[in-house]
């Protein structure tokens, strides 16, 4: 029963758009809403749409390293490497240390062979 209620709540969040106002008491709720929706979109393979949700989170909380990291993952999946690496670097600057591993693997400059 609890699982069914949780799934109904998630479905409700997916189809309902939050009000346009982002007054202080609602900011945390909206951030959670967009984060959950972004995660579900990544799971569904809708990376560009997920990136838009993470961008909304960043506009609400510019120091959220997790949002930059997740948006970078979304960009990487649609072959926007420069944008992805910019986001990974910003996430690392904000203390999201998992980003360093991705930077080392994904963002290294390829050396030109002569």
Number of C-alpha atoms within 10 A of each C-alpha: 6 7 8 9 10 11 12 12 11 16 12 11 15 16 9 9 11 14 8 6 9 14 8 9 8 13 15 15 13 19 21 13 18 24 21 18 21 27 19 16 19 20 11 10 14 16 22 17 15 27 23 15 23 28 20 17 26 18 12 16 14 13 16 18 23 24 27 28 26 24 29 27 25 27 21 17 16 13 11 13 16 13 16 26 22 16 24 31 22 20 25 21 14 16 14 18 16 13 25 17 12 19 17 10 8 14 17 10 7 6 6 5 4 3
